[in-house]
Amino acid sequence: MGVNWLHFRLILNMGNRLRQLVVRWGRLRRWRRDRRKRPVTFVTALDIDGANLRVVQAGPRDRVLRLVALPLELPPDADRNDAVALGVAIAKALAKAGIRAETVIMGIPRARVVLRSLTVPVIEKLAELASLIHLQVGKDLPFRPEEAVIDFKVRRQVFTPSDRSDTAGKAEPVAVAPCLEVLVATVKREVVDFYLRVAEAGGFPLSALGLLPYANARCVEACHVADGDEAFTLVSLRPDEVGIDVISRHSLLFSRGAAVRGPADAGTTSTAVPEHLVQAAVIEVVRSLHAYAGLEANPPVSKIVVTGSTGAESEVVSRLASRLSTPCTLLSPAERIQLPSESEAIAAGSIGALGLAFGMIDAQRLPFDFLNPKRPAAPRDMGRIRLLTGAAVATVLFIAVLGLRSWLLQRREKVLASVQLELADAEKKRPIYRRLTQQAAAVDDWTKSGRDWLAQYAYLTAILPPSEEVYLNSLAVSGQGLIQLGVQARSGETLARLDKQLRAAGYDVKPLAINPGADRFGYEFRSAVELIVPDSMRIDLQKAKPPARLQDDMSLEPAAYRRVGG
């Protein structure tokens, strides 16, 4: 019973352990699924703008708590692509400003991201939608899909008409099932690793890694630039880059980033206008607008908004206004989101950091997060599943066999114990069984001989001398008609007379051997008498006259005999 209980406890513990693992796995999946939706009440956004670090700390409802631009103290010969050097410079700048960064978010510029619009069927499950997008985008990437980090945002649901021709050749427009318009952003994994190394060297935790063009769109949304669903172009100037984003319905319709090379000092705020930046910005804006106009099913651009802190923004607005018919204005984020007037210049160059902070605090979180992208459903490894299933089945069978073996052993042990008890009881009764066996054998011999031995015994008691002279102390018969008597007599003459009487009665008597052997009753001689009963001998008990019974004979009174003997 003990072995079965141990096996039962083992199976119960394994079941409990498996249930705990399933519960933990479910909690982990829910945690990973809901991690993007957990509310964040305080966030720090970092944006590297040339030689400056722009820091925005924000809270709920687009409330800016702190907005600063800090110079990065990099050695003159330092490589800006060195993650460790850049991270150390960021840590020094934050320490000097007394900024403690906990939930930190950074953004990847447009030049390092591959953007693509897709139209896919409506799929409710996000993991299945991610699988389809990964499959389609992976075919056209300029690098291997294994090196890519892919994230996406569903813009809207659209209905795409198609033409169906009948047998008469007439085209009939038919509306197909609704589709999803998706914007997919892809970045090389080494870029994500670069920002992770920067955060590790800077000693701050990186919670999310967003997309700067969408951060710009989120900041413009907070500034309430657009009226309704109109599309407008946002031109953001940096010392080394010009970004052109077409935004509509709080969504990014078109985005382009162009690097700017020139002698201008990055991050300068002097009155000297960097001409190379102005020319590059005007050229890239015109090219981008022509490229956007060539796209179908997109609303036209109604206005152009320019922002930045390079000092060339006003000149860019003036030249674009003289070259294009589209209205062009200068955006001042400080006025729109009610920041102090002294923060106007810093806010104009920090729309990326502002948008990152606002987007992180939103209930839906960032639309693009390359640290936590929307992942496709993990492919099922059927070989591994079969292996694990086989191992589980083998384990269950092994435990079941052990349990069955233990149960059978216990049954056999019970049978063995019962047999051993019976054997011990039989050993105690062996003498009785032996005596019964002997008696049964004697009875069998009597029966097999075909003679009436009881009649012979009665006849002998009638013809033998009286008990005062002789008595029998044993009587035995055999199947060959042989009777053996043990006789105790008073004298030898009695034994001699006994021989004659037996012969006269019809028995064949072997010669007697008379031996002296006194007993306590005074019978001095003993002898063994062997009688052979002839086959022709017939006994008539009616004619036999037994000796008279003695007056003091108590042989028929056992109680009186026991009393006298006692």
C-alpha positions as a printed NumPy array, in Angstrom:
array([[  0.   ,   0.   ,   0.   ],
       [  2.922,   2.316,   0.748],
       [  4.369,   2.05 ,  -2.748],
       [  1.031,   2.858,  -4.358],
       [  0.649,   5.92 ,  -2.132],
       [  4.134,   7.137,  -3.108],
       [  3.299,   6.76 ,  -6.786],
       [  0.004,   8.572,  -6.274],
       [  1.795,  11.428,  -4.518],
       [  4.367,  11.58 ,  -7.33 ],
       [  1.667,  11.835,  -9.998],
       [ -0.206,  14.44 ,  -7.936],
       [  2.945,  16.543,  -7.5  ],
       [  3.707,  16.339, -11.223],
       [  0.155,  17.448, -12.012],
       [  0.393,  20.373,  -9.59 ],
       [  3.749,  21.397, -11.015],
       [  2.407,  21.256, -14.575],
       [ -0.626,  23.331, -13.548],
       [  1.662,  25.94 , -11.945],
       [  3.784,  26.128, -15.098],
       [  0.673,  26.611, -17.253],
       [ -0.586,  29.362, -14.935],
       [  2.787,  31.1  , -14.96 ],
       [  3.007,  30.863, -18.74 ],
       [ -0.465,  32.369, -19.034],
       [  0.485,  35.196, -16.705],
       [  3.663,  35.839, -18.676],
       [  1.74 ,  35.965, -21.947],
       [ -0.819,  38.34 , -20.47 ],
       [  1.968,  40.479, -19.027],
       [  3.757,  40.656, -22.362],
       [  0.472,  41.39 , -24.171],
       [ -0.58 ,  44.094, -21.727],
       [  2.834,  45.604, -21.176],
       [  2.242,  48.057, -24.008],
       [ -1.05 ,  49.125, -22.413],
       [  0.088,  49.723, -18.858],
       [ -0.42 ,  53.376, -17.92 ],
       [  2.714,  55.477, -17.533],
       [  2.444,  58.596, -15.389],
       [  5.951,  59.989, -15.831],
       [  8.341,  59.569, -18.746],
       [ 11.681,  60.988, -19.861],
       [ 12.275,  61.354, -23.612],
       [ 15.808,  61.776, -24.973],
       [ 16.579,  63.026, -28.475],
       [ 20.108,  63.453, -29.816],
       [ 20.068,  66.586, -32.005],
       [ 23.558,  67.093, -33.407],
       [ 25.805,  68.075, -30.5  ],
       [ 22.86 ,  68.658, -28.166],
       [ 20.753,  66.336, -26.05 ],
       [ 17.109,  67.353, -25.846],
       [ 15.338,  66.131, -22.738],
       [ 11.586,  66.223, -22.159],
       [  9.938,  65.009, -18.968],
       [  6.164,  64.822, -19.257],
       [  3.118,  63.611, -17.359],
       [ -0.504,  62.791, -18.186],
       [ -2.662,  65.013, -20.422],
       [  0.355,  66.222, -22.454],
       [  1.726,  68.115, -19.464],
       [  5.398,  69.067, -19.901],
       [  7.233,  69.027, -16.589],
       [ 10.707,  69.815, -17.839],
       [ 12.198,  70.807, -21.195],
       [ 15.944,  71.371, -21.585],
       [ 18.653,  71.218, -24.242],
       [ 21.989,  69.973, -22.881],
       [ 25.325,  70.048, -24.714],
       [ 27.008,  66.679, -25.19 ],
       [ 30.62 ,  66.821, -24.021],
       [ 32.214,  64.555, -26.603],
       [ 35.948,  64.578, -27.284],
       [ 36.886,  66.292, -30.576],
       [ 38.118,  63.   , -32.036],
       [ 35.202,  60.95 , -30.681],
       [ 33.164,  58.809, -33.055],
       [ 29.44 ,  59.583, -32.811],
       [ 28.731,  56.013, -33.822],
       [ 30.507,  54.79 , -30.687],
       [ 27.66 ,  53.742, -28.401],
       [ 29.805,  53.703, -25.258],
       [ 31.186,  57.219, -25.775],
       [ 27.736,  58.565, -26.612],
       [ 26.173,  56.871, -23.578],
       [ 28.842,  58.271, -21.231],
       [ 28.302,  61.781, -22.649],
       [ 24.539,  61.477, -22.096],
       [ 25.086,  60.296, -18.515],
       [ 27.358,  63.292, -17.788],
       [ 24.856,  65.746, -19.283],
       [ 21.964,  64.32 , -17.245],
       [ 24.045,  64.318, -14.064],
       [ 25.031,  67.968, -14.51 ],
       [ 21.411,  68.961, -15.038],
       [ 20.288,  66.916, -12.032],
       [ 17.878,  64.849, -14.124],
       [ 16.949,  61.416, -12.855],
       [ 15.738,  59.212, -15.704],
       [ 13.558,  56.215, -14.858],
       [ 11.162,  55.472, -17.732],
       [ 13.335,  56.53 , -20.675],
       [ 12.297,  56.566, -24.318],
       [ 14.377,  57.371, -27.392],
       [ 13.575,  57.624, -31.088],
       [ 15.16 ,  56.403, -34.314],
       [ 15.463,  59.021, -37.107],
       [ 13.804,  58.518, -40.48 ],
       [ 17.091,  57.924, -42.314],
       [ 17.633,  54.614, -40.49 ],
       [ 14.119,  53.244, -41.001],
       [ 12.51 ,  51.587, -44.019],
       [  8.839,  52.596, -44.312],
       [  6.302,  50.831, -46.488],
       [  2.522,  50.92 , -46.852],
       [  0.632,  47.655, -47.248],
       [ -2.957,  46.659, -47.855],
       [ -3.804,  43.383, -46.14 ],
       [ -7.009,  41.476, -45.366],
       [ -8.827,  42.231, -42.131],
       [ -7.414,  39.987, -39.415],
       [ -8.616,  40.401, -35.856],
       [ -5.776,  38.62 , -34.08 ],
       [ -2.731,  40.85 , -33.878],
       [ -0.247,  37.955, -33.904],
       [ -1.721,  36.544, -37.126],
       [ -1.694,  39.997, -38.71 ],
       [  1.955,  40.378, -37.696],
       [  2.76 ,  37.017, -39.295],
       [  1.225,  38.121, -42.601],
       [  3.041,  41.464, -42.533],
       [  6.381,  39.852, -41.732],
       [  5.883,  37.457, -44.634],
       [  5.141,  40.226, -47.132],
       [  7.742,  42.725, -45.958],
       [ 10.504,  40.146, -45.609],
       [ 10.539,  39.566, -49.373],
       [ 11.482,  43.166, -50.286],
       [ 13.932,  44.161, -47.54 ],
       [ 17.397,  45.392, -48.555],
       [ 18.863,  43.124, -45.867],
       [ 18.131,  39.686, -44.522],
       [ 14.844,  39.244, -42.627],
       [ 16.764,  37.725, -39.714],
       [ 18.537,  41.069, -39.229],
       [ 15.293,  43.1  , -39.216],
       [ 13.07 ,  44.417, -36.437],
       [  9.589,  45.   , -37.867],
       [  6.738,  46.943, -36.318],
       [  3.559,  48.322, -37.866],
       [  0.508,  50.515, -37.316],
       [ -2.932,  50.022, -38.782],
       [ -3.962,  53.284, -40.389],
       [ -7.535,  52.601, -41.386],
       [ -9.956,  50.146, -42.938],
       [-10.581,  50.62 , -46.663],
       [-12.726,  48.987, -49.367],
       [-10.948,  48.234, -52.609],
       [-13.199,  47.894, -55.695],
       [-12.396,  45.398, -58.424],
       [-13.721,  44.785, -61.947],
       [-15.448,  41.543, -62.903],
       [-16.146,  40.829, -66.582],
       [-19.053,  38.671, -67.651],
       [-19.394,  36.619, -70.84 ],
       [-20.664,  39.639, -72.769],
       [-17.461,  41.537, -72.066],
       [-19.099,  44.128, -69.821],
       [-17.215,  45.222, -66.736],
       [-19.153,  45.305, -63.5  ],
       [-17.634,  46.951, -60.403],
       [-17.813,  44.716, -57.388],
       [-16.828,  45.689, -53.821],
       [-14.557,  43.139, -52.235],
       [-14.158,  42.447, -48.533],
       [-12.703,  45.295, -46.453],
       [ -8.929,  45.58 , -46.157],
       [ -6.555,  47.201, -43.726],
       [ -4.141,  49.94 , -44.706],
       [ -0.979,  49.349, -42.687],
       [  2.225,  51.371, -42.33 ],
       [  5.199,  49.091, -41.704],
       [  8.495,  50.336, -40.236],
       [ 11.598,  48.17 , -40.468],
       [ 14.983,  48.81 , -38.901],
       [ 18.106,  46.709, -38.766],
       [ 18.647,  44.927, -35.493],
       [ 22.099,  46.441, -35.157],
       [ 20.469,  49.901, -34.881],
       [ 18.316,  48.706, -31.983],
       [ 21.374,  47.141, -30.363],
       [ 23.203,  50.464, -30.745],
       [ 20.579,  52.305, -28.67 ],
       [ 20.586,  49.531, -26.087],
       [ 24.347,  49.856, -25.713],
       [ 23.978,  53.638, -25.395],
       [ 21.468,  53.162, -22.566],
       [ 23.685,  50.592, -20.868],
       [ 26.736,  52.879, -21.06 ],
       [ 24.622,  55.831, -19.85 ],
       [ 23.294,  53.9  , -16.886],
       [ 19.61 ,  54.492, -17.575],
       [ 16.862,  51.957, -18.44 ],
       [ 15.542,  52.16 , -21.986],
       [ 11.823,  51.347, -21.849],
       [ 10.881,  52.02 , -25.478],
       [ 12.448,  52.912, -28.806],
       [ 10.061,  54.843, -31.037],
       [ 10.052,  56.366, -34.517],
       [ 10.87 ,  60.093, -34.731],
       [  8.564,  60.89 , -37.713],
       [  5.589,  59.558, -35.767],
       [  6.792,  61.417, -32.693],
       [  6.723,  64.594, -34.784],
       [  3.159,  63.781, -35.832],
       [  2.138,  63.219, -32.206],
       [  3.619,  66.58 , -31.15 ],
       [  1.82 ,  68.39 , -34.002],
       [ -1.394,  66.692, -32.903],
       [ -0.9  ,  68.182, -29.421],
       [ -0.323,  71.593, -31.073],
       [ -3.647,  71.35 , -32.979],
       [ -2.159,  72.403, -36.289],
       [ -4.62 ,  70.684, -38.622],
       [ -8.273,  71.54 , -39.089],
       [-10.304,  68.358, -39.263],
       [ -8.922,  65.661, -41.58 ],
       [ -6.855,  67.915, -43.843],
       [ -3.346,  66.805, -44.808],
       [ -0.364,  69.043, -44.139],
       [  3.401,  68.796, -44.469],
       [  5.666,  69.124, -41.45 ],
       [  9.236,  70.208, -42.222],
       [ 11.555,  69.699, -39.246],
       [ 15.075,  71.137, -39.54 ],
       [ 18.078,  69.727, -37.743],
       [ 21.721,  70.715, -38.096],
       [ 22.485,  67.552, -40.034],
       [ 19.083,  66.39 , -41.317],
       [ 15.863,  67.608, -42.899],
       [ 12.66 ,  65.667, -42.197],
       [  9.546,  65.954, -44.349],
       [  6.364,  64.283, -43.017],
       [  2.876,  64.417, -44.5  ],
       [  0.291,  64.012, -41.738],
       [ -3.456,  63.523, -41.885],
       [ -5.963,  62.323, -39.32 ],
       [ -3.163,  62.037, -36.765],
       [ -1.509,  59.463, -39.027],
       [  1.69 ,  59.528, -41.045],
       [  0.944,  59.338, -44.782],
       [  4.403,  60.09 , -46.126],
       [  7.82 ,  60.493, -44.546],
       [ 11.254,  61.276, -45.865],
       [ 14.545,  62.179, -44.253],
       [ 17.579,  63.674, -45.975],
       [ 21.028,  64.181, -44.501],
       [ 22.571,  67.638, -44.792],
       [ 26.312,  68.093, -45.124],
       [ 27.956,  71.478, -44.83 ],
       [ 30.284,  73.677, -42.816],
       [ 27.583,  74.854, -40.464],
       [ 28.091,  74.285, -36.759],
       [ 25.538,  71.784, -35.523],
       [ 23.092,  73.226, -33.075],
       [ 24.066,  76.858, -33.697],
       [ 21.571,  79.524, -32.677],
       [ 23.449,  82.512, -34.103],
       [ 21.825,  85.054, -36.41 ],
       [ 23.859,  83.767, -39.381],
       [ 21.534,  81.747, -41.62 ],
       [ 23.081,  78.431, -42.763],
       [ 22.54 ,  78.762, -46.5  ],
       [ 23.373,  75.158, -47.275],
       [ 20.642,  74.019, -44.885],
       [ 18.092,  76.386, -46.44 ],
       [ 18.852,  75.198, -49.971],
       [ 18.802,  71.553, -48.994],
       [ 15.522,  71.982, -47.103],
       [ 13.776,  73.74 , -50.024],
       [ 14.977,  71.166, -52.542],
       [ 13.953,  68.183, -50.377],
       [ 10.533,  69.668, -49.619],
       [  9.796,  70.229, -53.319],
       [ 10.942,  66.706, -54.177],
       [  8.884,  65.191, -51.375],
       [  5.733,  67.052, -52.38 ],
       [  6.106,  65.869, -55.98 ],
       [  6.66 ,  62.306, -54.764],
       [  3.625,  62.496, -52.488],
       [  1.449,  63.906, -55.25 ],
       [  2.251,  60.855, -57.357],
       [  0.723,  58.557, -54.732],
       [ -2.91 ,  57.574, -55.241],
       [ -5.774,  57.639, -52.737],
       [ -4.103,  60.293, -50.553],
       [ -5.591,  63.708, -49.762],
       [ -3.772,  66.768, -51.145],
       [ -1.488,  68.869, -48.942],
       [ -3.311,  71.946, -47.669],
       [ -0.458,  73.655, -45.78 ],
       [  3.238,  73.439, -44.945],
       [  4.499,  73.864, -41.392],
       [  8.208,  74.436, -40.656],
       [  9.81 ,  73.952, -37.25 ],
       [ 13.293,  73.668, -35.795],
       [ 15.936,  75.637, -33.915],
       [ 18.671,  75.913, -36.521],
       [ 17.984,  79.597, -37.34 ],
       [ 17.098,  78.803, -40.96 ],
       [ 13.385,  78.172, -40.378],
       [ 12.154,  81.679, -41.285],
       [ 14.199,  81.722, -44.479],
       [ 12.915,  78.293, -45.45 ],
       [  9.312,  79.467, -44.929],
       [  9.978,  82.552, -47.071],
       [ 11.493,  80.607, -49.975],
       [  8.851,  77.897, -49.908],
       [  6.119,  80.533, -49.927],
       [  7.668,  82.18 , -52.987],
       [  8.144,  78.897, -54.814],
       [  4.958,  76.977, -53.942],
       [  1.308,  77.944, -53.988],
       [  0.654,  76.009, -50.792],
       [  0.465,  78.155, -47.641],
       [  3.615,  77.89 , -45.522],
       [  3.878,  78.915, -41.862],
       [  6.322,  78.667, -38.967],
       [  5.312,  76.425, -36.049],
       [  5.975,  77.53 , -32.472],
       [  5.233,  74.509, -30.197],
       [  5.754,  76.571, -27.032],
       [  2.722,  78.708, -27.797],
       [  0.544,  75.783, -28.815],
       [  1.15 ,  73.639, -25.728],
       [  1.399,  76.601, -23.342],
       [  5.075,  76.498, -22.403],
       [  7.04 ,  79.421, -20.927],
       [  8.194,  81.953, -23.491],
       [ 11.859,  81.339, -22.661],
       [ 11.396,  77.74 , -23.832],
       [ 10.314,  78.741, -27.336],
       [ 13.654,  78.062, -29.051],
       [ 14.218,  74.811, -27.202],
       [ 10.659,  73.596, -27.865],
       [ 10.959,  74.325, -31.593],
       [ 13.881,  71.919, -31.854],
       [ 12.4  ,  69.33 , -29.494],
       [  9.215,  68.284, -31.249],
       [ 10.6  ,  64.754, -31.59 ],
       [ 11.26 ,  64.441, -27.867],
       [  7.895,  66.032, -27.067],
       [  6.063,  63.617, -29.357],
       [  7.895,  60.635, -27.865],
       [  6.91 ,  61.678, -24.34 ],
       [  3.273,  62.369, -25.275],
       [  2.96 ,  59.1  , -27.178],
       [  4.435,  57.058, -24.325],
       [  1.873,  58.406, -21.867],
       [ -1.07 ,  57.737, -24.199],
       [ -3.357,  54.836, -23.361],
       [ -2.438,  53.08 , -26.62 ],
       [  1.258,  53.765, -26.068],
       [  3.604,  54.286, -29.014],
       [  2.399,  53.145, -32.446],
       [  5.966,  51.992, -33.17 ],
       [  8.212,  50.496, -30.499],
       [ 11.238,  48.668, -31.819],
       [ 12.123,  47.326, -28.382],
       [  8.709,  45.69 , -28.06 ],
       [  7.433,  45.227, -31.62 ],
       [  4.218,  43.444, -32.501],
       [  5.449,  39.921, -32.925],
       [  3.971,  37.201, -35.124],
       [  2.634,  34.026, -33.645],
       [  5.453,  31.674, -32.799],
       [  5.595,  28.83 , -35.351],
       [  4.771,  25.487, -33.904],
       [  7.678,  23.096, -33.858],
       [  5.762,  19.902, -34.541],
       [  8.874,  17.797, -34.088],
       [  9.459,  19.25 , -30.643],
       [  5.757,  18.956, -29.792],
       [  5.757,  15.294, -30.819],
       [  8.94 ,  14.708, -28.842],
       [  7.516,  16.335, -25.712],
       [  4.211,  14.531, -26.162],
       [  6.002,  11.218, -26.563],
       [  8.107,  11.902, -23.482],
       [  4.984,  12.813, -21.475],
       [  3.171,   9.677, -22.657],
       [  6.217,   7.546, -21.867],
       [  6.425,   9.073, -18.399],
       [  2.738,   8.442, -17.741],
       [  3.042,   4.861, -19.007],
       [  6.142,   4.305, -16.888],
       [  4.374,   5.561, -13.778],
       [  1.287,   3.511, -14.656],
       [  3.416,   0.381, -15.107],
       [  5.093,   1.037, -11.773],
       [  1.704,   1.457, -10.135],
       [  0.354,  -1.73 , -11.76 ],
       [  3.483,  -3.633, -10.768],
       [  3.154,  -2.422,  -7.185],
       [ -0.528,  -3.388,  -7.105],
       [  0.189,  -6.876,  -8.447],
       [  3.055,  -7.33 ,  -6.   ],
       [  0.811,  -6.351,  -3.117],
       [ -1.816,  -8.832,  -4.24 ],
       [  0.799, -11.585,  -4.45 ],
       [  2.206, -10.607,  -1.101],
       [ -1.246, -10.905,   0.445],
       [ -1.678, -14.368,  -1.116],
       [  1.79 , -15.364,   0.13 ],
       [  1.   , -14.165,   3.642],
       [ -2.268, -16.127,   3.639],
       [ -0.525, -19.276,   2.384],
       [  2.201, -18.88 ,   4.98 ],
       [ -0.438, -18.669,   7.733],
       [ -2.09 , -21.808,   6.388],
       [  1.273, -23.544,   6.206],
       [  2.112, -22.629,   9.793],
       [ -1.265, -23.944,  10.948],
       [ -0.744, -27.132,   8.95 ],
       [  2.705, -27.629,  10.499],
       [  1.093, -27.535,  13.932],
       [ -1.456, -30.155,  12.852],
       [  1.053, -32.408,  11.053],
       [  0.963, -35.201,  13.736],
       [ -2.829, -35.296,  13.574],
       [ -2.71 , -35.427,   9.776],
       [ -0.091, -38.212,   9.923],
       [ -2.189, -40.256,  12.348],
       [ -5.3  , -39.714,  10.258],
       [ -3.373, -40.739,   7.158],
       [ -2.222, -43.925,   8.817],
       [ -5.705, -44.71 ,  10.058],
       [ -7.117, -44.02 ,   6.645],
       [ -4.508, -46.329,   5.142],
       [ -5.47 , -49.034,   7.598],
       [ -9.134, -48.619,   6.781],
       [ -8.26 , -48.754,   3.082],
       [ -6.358, -51.995,   3.669],
       [ -9.317, -53.454,   5.566],
       [-11.619, -52.418,   2.757],
       [ -9.388, -53.693,  -0.044],
       [ -8.933, -57.119,   1.584],
       [-12.634, -57.878,   1.305],
       [-12.817, -59.419,   4.812],
       [-14.992, -58.626,   7.777],
       [-12.274, -57.86 ,  10.279],
       [-14.698, -56.69 ,  12.907],
       [-16.31 , -60.112,  12.793],
       [-12.852, -61.652,  13.146],
       [-12.179, -59.447,  16.159],
       [-15.483, -60.438,  17.773],
       [-14.761, -64.118,  17.083],
       [-11.293, -63.892,  18.62 ],
       [-12.664, -62.307,  21.792],
       [-15.005, -65.278,  22.086],
       [-12.419, -68.055,  21.604],
       [ -9.518, -66.523,  23.522],
       [ -8.99 , -67.546,  27.187],
       [-10.528, -65.254,  29.787],
       [ -8.825, -62.054,  30.737],
       [ -7.685, -63.455,  34.064],
       [ -5.217, -65.543,  32.062],
       [ -4.429, -63.522,  28.952],
       [ -5.214, -60.146,  27.32 ],
       [ -4.38 , -58.473,  24.014],
       [ -2.284, -55.308,  23.963],
       [ -2.268, -54.908,  20.132],
       [ -4.078, -56.107,  17.056],
       [ -3.106, -55.532,  13.452],
       [ -4.399, -56.912,  10.16 ],
       [ -3.096, -56.85 ,   6.582],
       [ -4.598, -57.31 ,   3.172],
       [ -3.065, -60.767,   2.801],
       [ -5.379, -62.167,   5.505],
       [ -2.757, -61.894,   8.25 ],
       [ -3.686, -61.03 ,  11.828],
       [ -0.977, -60.032,  14.296],
       [ -1.753, -60.138,  17.992],
       [  0.263, -58.837,  20.902],
       [ -0.499, -61.15 ,  23.839],
       [  0.302, -60.849,  27.561],
       [ -0.261, -64.124,  29.567],
       [ -0.027, -65.32 ,  33.159],
       [  2.044, -68.392,  32.252],
       [  3.625, -70.273,  29.434],
       [  1.033, -73.01 ,  29.686],
       [ -1.612, -70.412,  28.92 ],
       [  0.193, -69.426,  25.753],
       [  0.549, -73.076,  24.71 ],
       [ -3.138, -73.663,  25.285],
       [ -3.842, -70.448,  23.273],
       [ -2.02 , -71.936,  20.297],
       [ -4.181, -75.039,  20.342],
       [ -7.403, -73.077,  20.74 ],
       [ -6.617, -70.878,  17.734],
       [ -5.793, -73.84 ,  15.543],
       [ -8.952, -75.529,  16.654],
       [-10.912, -72.448,  15.691],
       [ -9.661, -72.75 ,  12.086],
       [ -6.736, -70.353,  11.98 ],
       [ -3.284, -71.163,  10.63 ],
       [ -0.982, -70.246,  13.501],
       [  2.706, -69.654,  13.185],
       [  4.762, -71.105,  16.021],
       [  4.676, -68.868,  19.067],
       [  7.75 , -67.275,  20.505],
       [  7.251, -67.045,  24.259],
       [  9.215, -64.323,  25.962],
       [  9.293, -63.392,  29.607],
       [  7.944, -59.894,  30.092],
       [  6.153, -59.059,  33.303],
       [  3.815, -56.097,  33.484],
       [  2.41 , -54.288,  36.51 ],
       [ -0.7  , -56.486,  36.565],
       [  1.189, -59.752,  37.119],
       [  1.165, -61.159,  33.588],
       [  4.653, -62.686,  33.353],
       [  4.898, -63.713,  29.662],
       [  4.375, -62.018,  26.329],
       [  4.224, -63.272,  22.784],
       [  3.466, -62.125,  19.236],
       [  0.888, -64.294,  17.587],
       [  0.482, -64.345,  13.825],
       [ -2.7  , -65.808,  12.415],
       [ -3.494, -66.537,   8.814],
       [ -7.178, -66.558,   7.948],
       [ -7.854, -69.24 ,   5.331],
       [-10.056, -68.254,   2.436],
       [-12.388, -71.147,   3.212],
       [-12.884, -70.14 ,   6.844],
       [-16.421, -69.229,   7.796],
       [-17.359, -67.625,  11.106],
       [-20.616, -68.159,  12.905],
       [-20.86 , -65.723,  15.768],
       [-24.108, -67.304,  16.924],
       [-22.186, -70.385,  18.005],
       [-19.352, -68.449,  19.639],
       [-19.61 , -68.283,  23.438],
       [-17.417, -65.506,  24.916],
       [-16.153, -65.883,  28.502],
       [-18.354, -64.466,  31.228],
       [-17.673, -60.887,  32.275],
       [-15.998, -60.372,  35.588],
       [-18.042, -58.82 ,  38.302],
       [-15.476, -56.   ,  38.842],
       [-14.929, -55.35 ,  35.109],
       [-15.099, -51.556,  34.53 ],
       [-13.953, -51.538,  30.915],
       [-17.383, -50.45 ,  29.754],
       [-17.583, -47.641,  32.294],
       [-15.044, -44.937,  31.241],
       [-15.932, -42.56 ,  34.075],
       [-15.412, -45.197,  36.728],
       [-12.24 , -46.313,  34.969],
       [-10.844, -42.779,  35.001],
       [-11.747, -42.425,  38.667],
       [-10.016, -45.638,  39.628],
       [ -7.016, -44.859,  37.456],
       [ -6.766, -41.339,  38.9  ]])
